[in-house]
Amino acid sequence: MTRPRTLAVLAGLSLFVSWSGENGIERVRPAARVSATPVPLAESGPGRRRVGALAYLGGVRLTADDPAFGGYSSLMVQGDRFTLLSDLGDVLHFTLGAGWRPRAVRFADLPAGPRTGWTKRDRDSESMTVDPATGRVWVGFEQFNQIWRYGPGFAPPAQGVAPVAMAGWKDNGGAESMVRLRDGRFVAISETTRPPGGGTGRDALLWSGDPVAQPVPAFRFVYHPAPGFDPSDMTQLPDGRLLVLERRFQLPFRWSNRLVLVDPAAIRPGAAVTGQAVATLKAPLIHDNFEGVAAVREGEATILWLVSDDNQLPIQRTLLLKFRLEA
């Protein structure tokens, strides 16, 4: 994530971090306890259940008794099983039932990546996508502009590439959004990098298959977020459409997010792609630095899950929200 300058100042307010393990990588204690506190869509109107084309089904604030907890930038949802990945390579697994209480909680860390070390620059894992048939997982890393592939559950073997087409992406504005489509193609959108030759959109790439096996993309296109917004994640809906999560930061310290539907047929070589906004989360509704989105089907309903990256700052929250898409 591209952090506004304000965050650099506020970093001094953050909690002291506990470090452990080889190379000093920040890790959450395996025995850390995770708690979930329900949150309303609107503090001033706890009965509100609609925002745009979304029906709010509930949500929680996740906390843990460990200061290293947080920073989650992407998520996977498979039935009642959740996997959250932080931008420091920390992995959180748990199940979540009707009572909204995390169970079978397990912490881990990525077994390999572009570099080892204790800073965000060493382990800036910002996006994640999975092949449901094989369980293999791909992670997009900012700072290095690399894509790494892991076995099911992030198991070895791990292999990474630095696609030449991503070499010019900004160190802290790279593959924040990445998705594996069900037909095997991959799409990645830079958070802040403009397309070659200039323009107001974001540079974006489509691969015809696994980018680790074949790093050269099939073509480039341009994604146009709303003015002032940056793409922060994307997913494919059960009906085949794409949904892009966009994020905006405004002073004094306020976030807003848009959820945007994109027709995959619009993604063509050199195309300028825009989408249709279906909802905006901003004050006075619940809002934070939402960086992860996942889509699943429950019966006939399309369900969206959002997770926020709290930047490990006490003035932000790790929020996990559930919506039904009605568009």
N, C-alpha and C positions, 0 to 999 in steps of 0.2 A: 504494500500500500504506500502511496505517496503521502507522507505525513506533513500537514501544514506546519509552518514555522512555530505556530502556537504550541504544538505538541512538544517541540524541543524544550520550550520553557517549562511546560507542565510536567515534563519527565522528572524534574526534580521533586515533584510531589509524589511520585510513585513509591510503592512499597519496596522495602529492601528485598532483593531476590536471593533465594538460596541456591547455591551452585553445588553440583555433585557430579561425580562420574568422570571418566577419562575425557581429556580435552576440555574440561570445564563447561560442557554443554548444559544449558539450563534445563532442569528436569523437575517434574512434579514427583513427590514421594509416592512410591507404589501404593502405600497404605493411606494416601490422602482420601478424606471423605468428601464426597460431592453432595451438595444440597440444592434443592430446587424450590424457588418461591414463586407462586403464581403472580402474573402481571396482567393488568387490564390493557385493552387497546387504547383507552383514553382514561387518564386519571380523573378527569373532571366528570366523566360519564361512564362509570364502570359497566353499564349495560350496553354500551355501543358495540355492535358486532359487524359493522360494514365499513369498508373503505374501498371506493371504486368498485371494481368487479371482484373483490375478495370478500369472503365471509370469514371472520376471525373465529377460530375454533379453540383458541387458548394459547398460552405461552408461559414461560418461566424464566426467571433469572437464575443462572447457574453460578454457584460459588463453591469454593473448596477451602479447607483449612491448610492451605499452602500458598505462599505468595507467588510462586512460579506459575500458578494456574492462570489460564486466560490466553488472549491473543489469537483466538481461533478464526481462521480466514476462509475455511472451506469445510464442507460436510458431505457425507454420504448417508443415505437412509435406505435400508433394506429390511422391509417388514417393521419389526419393533427394534431393530438393531441400528445404532447410530455410531458413526465414526466422525470425529472432529479433528482437524489438522490445524495446528497453530503455525504462525509464521516463524517459529523457531524450531520446527521439526518435531514438536511434541504431538503425540497422538492420544486421543481420548476415545475409548470404546465404552459403550453402555447400552442397556436396553431400557425402553421407556414404555410403560403401559398406560392404562386409563387413569391411574392415579397421579401421573406426572412425576413419579419418583424414580430417579435413575437407579437401576439395578445392574448387577454384574459389571461393576465399574472396573475398568482396567486401563492403566497408563502405559505408554510405550514411547519410543522415539524412532524416527526414521533410521534404518540401519546403514544408510549410505546417502551421499548427496554430493553437490559440487565441491564442498570443502567442509572440514570439521573445525569447530571453534565455539566460542561462547557468545558471540555477538549475532545480532540479527543479520548483519551482512554475510555471516558465514552460513546461515540456515534460513534463507528468506523464502520459505515454501508457501506460496500464495494461492495456488489453484490445484484442484484434484478432480480426476474423473476415472471411471471404472468400466471395465468390460464385464457385464453381468454374467456372461457365459463362462468366462475363464476365471474371473475374480482378480485379474491383473489390474494394477492401479498405476496411473500416470500422474506425476506431480510437476507443476510449473514453478520454476524458481526465478524470482527477480534477482537483481544484482548481477547474476551470471547469465541471464537469458538462456536458461537450459531447461530441458524436459527430461525427467527421469522416469523409468518404468520399473515397477516392483512386482513381485509375485503376490498372490492372494494374501490379504492382511499385511501388506508391506514386507512379506518374507523375501529373502534372497532367492534367486539372483537379482541384483539391481544393475541397471545400465542406463547411462545418460548420454545426451547429445547436446551440442550447442549449435542449433541450426543457423547457417549463415544469414538466412532471411531475417533472423531476430537479432543479429549482431548490433544493429543500430538502434535497438530499443533502449530507452533510458534505463539506467541501472535500477532506479526505484519506481519505474513506470512500465514494467514489462508485462509478462503473461499473467495478469491478474485474473483473466477469464479464459477458461479452456474447457472444452467438452468433447467427449467421444460420442459421435452420432451412432445410432443403432445400425447403420449400414457400414460402419467401420471407418468412416472418415473422421477427421479431427479438425476442430476450429479453435483458434486462439486469437484474442483481441488484446492489443496493448492498452494498458491503463491510460497512458498520457502521450505516447509517441505519435506524432503526426505522420501521415503517409509520405513516402518519397515524393519530392516535388512540392511539398507543402499542402495546404488545405486545412479545413477545420475539423475533420473527422479524426478517427484513430486507425492506425495501421492494423490490419487483420490478415490472417493467413488461413488457408484451408489445405489440409493434406489429404490425399486420396486413401491413405492407410496410416499405420502406426508411424508417428514421426520419429521414434527412436530407431526403427528399422530403416526408414527412408526419410532422412532429415529434410530433403528438398521438398518444399510445398508445391502443390499443384498450381496454385495461383494466389495472388493478393487481392484483397478488396478493402473497402473503407467503411467502417462503422461510424455512424453519426449519433452520438448521445445528445441529450438535450443540453442547451447552453448552460455552462457552469457545472455539469455533471461529468463523471468519469465512469466507465464500465468497471464493475468490481467482481462480477462472476456471471456465469451463464449455465443453463441446463436445457435438456430437451424434454418436452412434455410427452406424456403417453400418446398423444395424437400426432406427434411428429414436429409440432411447432417448437421454436426455440424461445426461451425466455431469458432476457438479459436483465441483470440487476445493476442499476446505476446509482452512484453515490455523489453527494455534494456536501462540502463543509463550508460553514459560514461562521463568522465571528458574531458574538463573543465565543461561543463553543456550542455549535448546533449542527446536527447532521440531518440530512433528508435523503430519502431513497425513492427511486422510481422502479417499477417492474414493467418491462417492455416486451411485448410479443413480436417475434420476427418470423416471417415466412421463410423457411429454408430455401425455397426456390428463388428467393431474391439474392442469395449468395452466389454470385457469378464472378468470373474474372474481371477485375477492375470496377465492379459495381459499387455504387454509393448506397449503403444499406441503412435504412431507418426503420423504426418499429412503431407499434401502437402501444402507448402507455395504458395500462389497465388499473394502476393504483399508485398512489404516492404516500409514503409514510413520512410525515413531518409534524412538528409541533402544531397543535396541542396533542396530537396522537403520539403514541410511543415512538421513539426514534433513538437511534444510536448509529454506530459505524457498522452497518450491515455489510458483510463481505462474502457471505456464503449463501447459496440457494440450492435446493434439491427438490425434485418433483417425483411424486409416486402416485400410484392409483390405489384408491380404497373403494372397492365396489365399482360404482359407475362414476365416482368423484375423482377429480384431479386435485391432489393435495400438494401444497407448497410449504416447504420448511425454510426458515431464514435463521442464520446465526450471525451474531455481531462480534467484531474484534474489539475488545476493550483496551487494546494497546497496553495492557497491564497498568492502567492508570486508575486510581481510586474514584475519579469523577466519571468513569464510564462503566458499562455493564456488559457481561456476557449474557445475551438474550437469545433464547430459542423459541421461535414463534411458529404457529401452525395456522395455515389458511386453506380454504377451499376456493379454487379458481372457478368463477362463473362467467367465463368469456370464451 
